[in-house]
Amino acid sequence: MYRHKDLVTSKSSNLDRSLNRSRERGRERDGDGDRERERSRERGRERYRERSRERGREKSKELGRERGRERNEYSLKNDIQYKEFSDRNYKSKDEFLNKLNHKDDFKEKGYLEQKKEYSNQNEYNKSKRSKDSLLNTQDHSHSPSSETEKQEKNSADIKPNFELSGKLAFDTNKVNGALLKYNEPPEARVPQHKWRIYVFKGKDQIDMLKVHRSSAYMFGRDRRTADIPVDHPSCSGQHSVLQYRQVTEDTSVGPTIVIRPYIIDLDSTNGTFVNSNKIPAQRFVQLLPQDVIKFGFSTREYVLIQE
């Protein structure tokens, strides 16, 4: 009897343990499912937030484009109004826009109403000016010293000036965004013979330059414009120019056209020296073979040699 009772209790305990294990496995499966569901929910929320941010960026871009179009349209209207309604009373576009912006109903009124209003005002100003000019001519018709006669006399005394102003070459005379201080003369030519410049520092030769492939070579510290850079701090950005010119020389045969090298100082701060003599600024000085050229206080010597 006791043995049967022990067997029943052992079976019940085994059953309880198996039930507990099955319940534990079920709880673990439920926990894994909860965690998976939480992860899927988090992924969904992240996708939703990303879509919201994308929509916000798209809306801000569209709003910026709309504002840009409005500003362009507003400025275009102002330009059209200025061209159509500006007269002698407005000296500049800024003055016209200032007077236009002082009106309180500028944005409230329509464009056609503004056009009609300013056209009427323009006609009124023209009629007023014509009336004033008529009265002035009637008052001073018998006066010999009227203002109109004075203006005619002054305009007759002024003579036209046909000298070169240099404005046409202002935009074209640029190299790499830098304005050149020098323009080649009409007699500039590429030399027919080969010329070289040997650069010495003390007794040592440090460089050799071929200077026969172009009609002019500029010396200076500004590397945007200089053909031959001179890096000494006493030299100017555009210091001087080696220029080949076509000239006529008297020979035993008669007048002969030849091409000779010249140097011109571009009004530099410390000057240009040929054979230890400072040359005048803004004037061409002819060079001969074996002449020694120096720039500013630089110790480098440039010796011109003809092959």
C-alpha positions in Angstrom: 0.0 0.0 0.0 2.8 2.4 0.9 4.7 1.4 -2.3 1.6 2.3 -4.4 1.3 5.6 -2.7 5.0 6.4 -3.4 4.6 5.5 -7.0 1.6 7.8 -7.3 3.4 10.7 -5.7 6.5 10.2 -7.9 4.3 10.1 -11.1 2.5 13.3 -10.0 5.9 15.0 -9.3 7.2 14.0 -12.7 4.0 15.3 -14.3 4.4 18.6 -12.4 7.9 19.0 -13.6 7.0 18.3 -17.2 4.2 20.8 -17.0 6.5 23.4 -15.5 9.0 22.8 -18.3 6.3 23.1 -20.9 5.1 26.4 -19.3 8.7 27.7 -19.2 9.2 26.9 -22.9 5.8 28.6 -23.7 6.9 31.7 -21.7 10.2 31.8 -23.6 8.4 31.5 -26.9 6.1 34.3 -25.9 9.0 36.4 -24.9 10.7 35.9 -28.2 7.5 36.7 -30.0 7.1 39.9 -27.9 10.7 41.0 -28.7 10.2 40.3 -32.4 7.0 42.3 -32.4 8.7 45.2 -30.6 11.5 45.2 -33.1 9.0 45.2 -36.0 7.1 48.0 -34.4 10.4 50.0 -34.0 11.2 49.5 -37.6 7.8 50.7 -38.6 8.2 53.8 -36.4 11.6 54.5 -37.9 10.2 54.2 -41.5 7.4 56.5 -40.6 9.8 59.1 -39.1 12.0 58.9 -42.2 9.0 59.5 -44.5 7.9 62.4 -42.4 11.3 64.0 -42.5 11.4 63.5 -46.3 8.0 65.1 -46.7 9.2 68.0 -44.5 12.3 68.5 -46.6 10.3 68.4 -49.8 7.8 70.9 -48.5 10.6 73.3 -47.4 12.2 73.1 -50.8 8.9 73.8 -52.5 8.2 76.7 -50.2 11.7 78.1 -51.0 11.0 77.8 -54.7 7.7 79.5 -54.4 9.3 82.4 -52.4 12.0 82.8 -55.1 9.4 82.9 -57.8 7.5 85.6 -55.9 10.6 87.7 -55.4 11.6 87.4 -59.1 8.0 88.4 -60.1 8.1 91.3 -57.7 11.5 92.6 -59.0 10.3 92.1 -62.6 7.3 94.2 -62.0 9.4 96.9 -60.5 11.8 96.8 -63.5 8.8 97.1 -65.9 7.3 99.9 -64.0 10.6 101.8 -63.8 11.1 101.5 -67.6 7.5 102.5 -68.4 6.9 105.3 -65.9 10.4 106.8 -65.1 10.8 110.4 -66.3 13.1 113.3 -65.6 12.0 113.7 -62.0 13.6 110.3 -61.1 17.4 110.5 -61.4 17.9 106.9 -60.7 16.1 103.6 -60.3 16.7 103.5 -56.6 15.0 106.9 -56.2 12.0 105.7 -58.2 11.7 102.5 -56.1 12.0 104.5 -52.9 9.1 106.7 -53.9 7.2 103.6 -55.1 7.7 101.7 -51.8 6.5 104.7 -49.7 3.0 104.2 -51.0 0.9 102.2 -48.5 -1.4 100.6 -51.2 1.4 99.3 -53.4 0.7 95.6 -52.6 -3.0 96.1 -52.2 -3.6 97.7 -55.6 -3.5 95.6 -58.7 -0.7 95.9 -61.3 -3.0 97.5 -63.9 -4.4 100.1 -61.5 -0.8 101.1 -60.6 0.1 101.3 -64.3 -2.9 103.5 -65.0 -2.1 105.7 -61.9 1.5 106.3 -62.8 0.8 106.8 -66.5 -1.7 109.6 -65.5 0.9 111.1 -63.2 3.5 111.0 -65.9 1.2 112.8 -68.3 0.5 115.4 -65.7 4.2 116.0 -65.1 4.8 116.4 -68.9 1.9 118.9 -69.2 3.2 120.8 -66.2 6.7 121.0 -67.6 5.5 122.1 -71.0 3.3 124.8 -69.3 6.3 126.0 -67.2 8.6 126.1 -70.2 6.0 128.1 -72.2 5.7 130.7 -69.4 9.4 131.0 -69.2 9.8 131.6 -72.9 7.0 134.3 -72.8 8.6 136.0 -69.8 12.1 136.1 -71.3 11.3 136.4 -75.0 12.4 140.0 -75.1 15.4 139.6 -72.8 18.8 139.3 -74.6 20.4 137.6 -71.6 18.0 134.7 -71.2 19.1 131.3 -69.9 18.5 129.6 -73.2 20.8 132.0 -75.0 23.5 131.5 -72.4 23.2 127.7 -72.8 23.5 128.0 -76.5 26.5 130.2 -76.2 28.2 127.8 -73.8 27.4 124.8 -76.0 28.9 126.7 -79.0 32.1 127.4 -77.0 32.6 123.8 -76.0 34.5 121.8 -78.6 34.3 118.0 -79.0 37.1 115.9 -77.6 38.1 113.0 -79.8 41.1 111.9 -77.8 41.5 108.3 -76.6 39.9 107.6 -73.3 41.1 104.0 -72.8 37.6 102.7 -71.8 37.4 100.3 -74.8 40.6 98.5 -73.8 39.7 98.5 -70.1 37.8 95.1 -70.2 40.0 93.5 -72.9 43.3 94.4 -71.3 43.0 91.7 -68.5 45.0 88.5 -67.9 43.8 86.0 -65.3 41.5 88.7 -63.8 44.4 91.2 -63.4 44.4 94.5 -65.2 47.6 95.1 -67.3 49.5 98.3 -66.9 51.0 97.9 -70.4 49.8 97.7 -74.0 52.0 96.6 -76.8 52.7 99.4 -79.4 51.7 99.0 -83.1 55.3 98.3 -84.1 55.6 95.2 -81.9 57.0 92.2 -83.7 58.3 88.7 -83.0 62.1 88.8 -83.4 63.7 87.0 -86.4 66.8 86.1 -84.5 67.1 84.0 -81.4 67.7 85.8 -78.1 68.5 84.4 -74.7 68.7 85.8 -71.1 71.3 84.3 -68.8 70.5 84.8 -65.1 73.4 85.2 -62.7 73.5 85.5 -58.9 77.0 86.6 -58.0 79.3 84.6 -60.2 77.0 81.6 -60.5 74.6 81.1 -63.4 71.2 79.9 -62.0 69.0 80.0 -65.1 68.7 80.4 -68.9 65.6 81.9 -70.6 64.7 81.8 -74.3 63.1 85.2 -75.1 62.5 85.0 -78.9 59.2 83.3 -79.2 57.0 86.3 -78.4 57.0 90.0 -79.1 57.0 91.0 -75.4 58.0 89.6 -72.0 56.9 91.1 -68.7 59.0 91.0 -65.5 57.3 91.3 -62.1 56.2 89.7 -58.9 52.6 89.2 -59.9 52.6 85.7 -61.3 49.2 86.2 -63.0 50.7 88.7 -65.4 54.5 88.2 -65.4 56.1 86.1 -68.1 59.4 86.0 -66.2 58.7 86.1 -62.4 61.0 88.3 -60.2 60.4 87.3 -56.6 62.5 90.0 -54.8 60.4 92.1 -52.4 61.8 95.4 -53.9 60.3 94.6 -57.3 56.8 95.6 -58.3 54.0 93.4 -59.4 54.3 94.6 -63.0 57.9 95.9 -63.1 59.1 96.2 -66.7 58.7 94.8 -70.1 61.1 93.5 -72.7 59.6 94.6 -76.0 60.7 93.8 -79.6 59.9 96.7 -82.0 60.2 97.1 -85.7 62.2 100.2 -86.5 63.9 101.7 -89.6 67.7 102.2 -89.4 69.9 104.1 -91.9 72.6 101.8 -93.3 75.1 102.0 -96.1 72.6 100.3 -98.4 69.8 102.8 -97.3 66.9 102.7 -94.9 66.5 99.1 -93.5 63.6 97.7 -91.4 64.9 95.7 -88.5 63.6 94.3 -85.2 65.4 95.5 -82.1 64.9 94.7 -78.4 63.8 97.5 -76.0 63.0 97.6 -72.3 60.5 99.9 -70.6 60.0 100.5 -66.9 56.3 100.4 -65.9 56.7 103.2 -63.3 58.0 100.7 -60.8 58.8 101.6 -57.2 62.5 101.0 -57.2 63.3 101.3 -60.9 65.1 99.3 -63.6 68.8 99.4 -64.3 70.7 98.7 -67.5 74.4 98.4 -67.1 74.1 99.9 -63.6 72.3 103.0 -64.9 68.7 103.6 -63.9 66.5 104.1 -67.0 63.6 106.6 -67.0 60.1 105.3 -66.4 57.5 104.8 -69.2 60.1 105.2 -72.0 61.6 102.7 -74.3 65.4 102.1 -74.0 67.1 100.1 -76.7 69.1 97.0 -75.5 72.3 95.7 -77.1 73.8 92.2 -76.8 75.6 91.6 -73.5 73.6 94.3 -71.7 73.1 93.6 -68.0 69.6 94.3 -66.6 68.7 94.5 -62.9 65.4 95.1 -61.2 65.0 97.1 -57.9 67.5 96.0 -55.2 67.7 92.5 -56.4 71.3 91.1 -56.8 70.3 88.9 -59.8 71.7 90.0 -63.1 70.0 89.3 -66.4 72.4 89.3 -69.4 70.9 89.6 -72.9 72.7 87.5 -75.5 71.9 87.1 -79.2 72.7 83.7 -80.8 
